[in-house]
């Protein structure tokens, strides 16, 4: 469990400080979803959203 938490923290930190990495995650997530690989797309987008904003904030901004 500690390894998973550490990995999540590392990804979130990298997304926050590395714009190129953030852009790749978003692009790969969208491309995966459009290409029919919803599982991978969701995984990429989850990392992106977790690091850039909370799902609650995303829901509020989206009007949900």
Beta strands, then each sheet from edge to edge (+ up, - down):
end
